[in-house]
């Protein structure tokens, strides 16, 4: 009871600061086109107190040193291919963008054949070293790599459905941007729910639920829906 009285007597900001959690995080695949900017964002996040960057690329320790010079309160260390366990030790959050991106001419099946084994190996490491960590899968095809991760965790006896995530925020970002552009609005002030998976027609933008409320003709709705569903193809073609 005395502790409750003391908490009540402290400024609200002090209580909030005490309740604010901090996290040890790791990015697996930190040397790639997604991994490097993602690691930068993680280093800038005030909730992150310790960041490790892992990749099989030989230069990833340099990425860690580079990020460690940023003037934020977290530490940052890069680890190479033989140091996965060191990178994962004590982690609360593990983000996995590892693998190859989809290239022109590649199907999602082609992508699966390459990335499935990579995700399996990395999640096995998580299960062994940090079994209670939240695991966020970015590696495509997410609709398939998340089930692989779940089966690995189940086999290891550490599966927790509340701690395994497929990252599909990109679809929400695209939906907000495309809807805002169609109505000449600030994308930061537009909200568009997106449900389903993260591949083609499994991506379902709920345009009728957009905020601020927006109406579309049938033609506009169909065009926007198609562009949100296949935004990834647009990027792949532009890079060809």
C-alpha positions in Angstrom: 0.0 0.0 0.0 2.9 2.4 0.8 4.4 1.8 -2.6 1.0 2.7 -4.2 1.0 6.0 -2.1 4.6 6.8 -3.2 3.7 6.1 -6.8 0.7 8.4 -6.6 2.8 11.2 -5.0 5.3 11.1 -7.9 4.9 13.3 -11.0 3.0 11.5 -13.8 6.0 11.9 -16.1 8.2 10.0 -13.6 5.7 7.1 -13.3 5.3 6.9 -17.1 9.1 6.8 -17.5 9.4 4.0 -15.0 6.7 2.0 -16.7 8.2 2.6 -20.1 9.8 -0.7 -21.3 13.1 -0.9 -23.1 14.2 -3.7 -25.4 17.2 -5.6 -26.6 16.6 -6.1 -30.3 18.3 -7.9 -33.2 18.0 -7.5 -37.0 18.8 -10.7 -38.9 19.8 -9.8 -42.4 21.1 -6.4 -41.5 23.3 -5.9 -44.5 20.6 -6.0 -47.2 18.5 -3.3 -48.8 15.8 -3.6 -46.1 18.1 -4.6 -43.3 20.4 -1.6 -43.3 17.7 1.2 -43.2 15.7 -0.9 -40.8 18.7 -1.2 -38.5 19.1 2.6 -38.7 15.5 3.1 -37.7 15.9 0.7 -34.8 19.0 2.5 -33.6 17.0 5.8 -33.6 14.1 4.2 -31.6 14.2 5.4 -28.0 12.7 2.1 -26.8 15.7 0.2 -28.1 18.5 0.1 -25.6 20.7 -2.6 -27.3 20.8 -3.5 -31.0 22.6 -6.3 -32.7 22.9 -6.6 -36.5 23.5 -10.0 -38.0 24.2 -11.1 -41.6 26.3 -13.6 -43.5 27.8 -10.7 -45.5 31.4 -10.1 -44.3 31.0 -6.3 -43.9 28.1 -6.4 -41.4 30.4 -5.7 -38.4 31.2 -2.4 -40.1 27.5 -1.7 -40.4 27.3 -2.1 -36.6 30.2 0.2 -36.0 28.7 2.8 -38.3 25.4 2.7 -36.5 27.0 2.7 -33.1 28.2 6.3 -33.8 24.7 7.6 -33.9 24.0 9.8 -30.9 21.2 7.8 -29.3 21.1 5.9 -26.0 21.4 2.4 -27.5 24.5 0.3 -28.2 25.0 -1.4 -31.5 27.2 -4.4 -32.5 27.4 -6.2 -35.8 27.9 -10.0 -36.0 29.0 -12.2 -38.9 27.7 -15.6 -40.1 29.4 -17.6 -37.3 28.0 -15.5 -34.5 24.2 -15.9 -34.8 23.9 -17.1 -31.1 25.9 -14.0 -29.9 23.6 -11.7 -31.9 20.5 -13.3 -30.4 21.7 -13.6 -26.8 19.1 -12.0 -24.4 17.0 -10.5 -27.2 13.4 -9.4 -26.5 12.6 -8.6 -30.2 14.0 -10.2 -33.3 13.2 -8.8 -36.8 14.0 -11.0 -39.8 14.4 -9.3 -43.2 17.0 -11.9 -44.3 16.9 -13.5 -47.7 16.7 -12.3 -51.3 14.2 -9.8 -52.7 11.9 -10.8 -55.6 13.5 -9.9 -58.9 12.0 -9.5 -62.4 10.9 -12.9 -63.7 10.8 -14.5 -60.2 7.7 -16.1 -59.0 6.9 -16.3 -55.3 7.6 -20.0 -55.5 11.1 -19.2 -56.7 11.5 -16.8 -53.8 10.2 -19.5 -51.4 12.7 -22.0 -52.5 15.5 -19.6 -51.5 14.2 -17.9 -48.5 12.4 -20.8 -46.7 15.7 -22.4 -45.7 17.2 -19.1 -44.5 14.2 -18.3 -42.3 14.2 -21.9 -40.9 17.8 -21.6 -39.9 17.4 -18.2 -38.2 14.2 -19.2 -36.4 15.9 -22.3 -35.1 18.6 -20.0 -33.6 15.9 -17.9 -32.0 14.2 -21.0 -30.5 17.5 -22.1 -29.0 18.9 -18.8 -27.7 15.9 -16.4 -27.1 12.8 -18.6 -27.0 10.7 -15.9 -25.4 11.5 -13.2 -27.9 8.9 -11.6 -30.2 9.8 -12.7 -33.8 8.8 -10.5 -36.7 9.1 -12.0 -40.2 9.7 -9.7 -43.1 11.3 -12.2 -45.5 9.1 -13.0 -48.4 6.9 -14.7 -49.2 5.5 -13.8 -45.8 2.4 -16.0 -46.3 4.7 -19.0 -46.4 7.7 -18.0 -44.2 5.5 -17.3 -41.1 4.0 -20.9 -41.2 7.6 -22.2 -41.5 8.7 -20.3 -38.5 5.7 -21.5 -36.5 6.4 -25.1 -37.3 10.1 -24.7 -36.3 9.0 -23.2 -33.0 6.5 -25.9 -32.4 9.1 -28.6 -33.1 11.4 -26.9 -30.5 8.5 -26.7 -28.0 8.6 -22.9 -27.7 5.8 -21.8 -30.0 3.8 -18.8 -28.7 1.2 -17.5 -31.3 1.2 -14.2 -29.5 4.9 -13.7 -30.2 5.2 -14.6 -33.9 4.3 -11.9 -36.5 4.3 -11.5 -40.2 5.1 -7.9 -41.1 2.7 -6.5 -43.6 2.9 -2.8 -42.7 4.1 -2.1 -46.2 0.5 -2.8 -47.6 -0.9 -0.3 -45.1 1.7 2.3 -46.1 0.9 1.9 -49.7 -2.9 2.0 -49.1 -2.6 5.3 -47.2 -0.3 6.8 -49.8 -2.4 5.8 -52.8 -5.7 6.9 -51.2 -4.2 10.2 -50.1 -2.8 10.9 -53.5 -6.1 10.1 -55.2 -7.8 12.8 -53.0 -4.9 15.3 -52.7 -4.5 14.7 -48.9 -1.6 14.3 -46.5 -0.8 10.6 -46.3 0.1 11.0 -42.6 -3.5 12.0 -41.9 -5.1 9.2 -43.8 -5.9 5.8 -42.3 -6.8 2.7 -44.4 -7.2 -0.7 -42.8 -5.7 -3.6 -44.7 -6.5 -7.3 -43.8 -5.5 -10.7 -45.2 -2.0 -11.8 -46.2 0.9 -10.2 -48.0 0.7 -11.4 -51.6 -1.5 -10.3 -54.5 -5.1 -11.0 -54.0 -4.6 -12.0 -50.4 -4.1 -8.3 -49.6 -7.5 -6.8 -48.9 -7.7 -3.0 -48.4 -10.9 -1.9 -46.7 -11.4 1.3 -48.6 -14.9 1.8 -47.2 -13.3 2.1 -43.8 -10.8 4.8 -44.8 -10.5 7.8 -42.6 -11.3 10.6 -43.3 -14.3 8.9 -44.9 -13.8 8.8 -48.6 -16.1 7.7 -51.4 -14.9 6.2 -54.7 -16.5 5.3 -58.0 -16.5 1.6 -58.9 -13.6 2.3 -61.3 -11.6 4.2 -58.7 -12.2 1.5 -56.1 -11.1 -1.3 -58.4 -8.0 0.5 -59.6 -6.9 1.5 -56.1 -7.5 -2.0 -54.8 -5.5 -3.6 -57.7 -2.6 -1.1 -57.2 -2.5 -1.8 -53.4 -2.6 -5.6 -54.0 0.1 -5.5 -56.6 2.3 -2.6 -55.4 5.2 -5.0 -55.1 5.0 -5.8 -58.8 5.1 -2.1 -59.6 8.4 -1.8 -57.6 10.0 -4.9 -59.2 9.2 -3.7 -62.7 10.6 -0.3 -62.0 13.9 -1.8 -60.9 14.2 -4.0 -64.0 
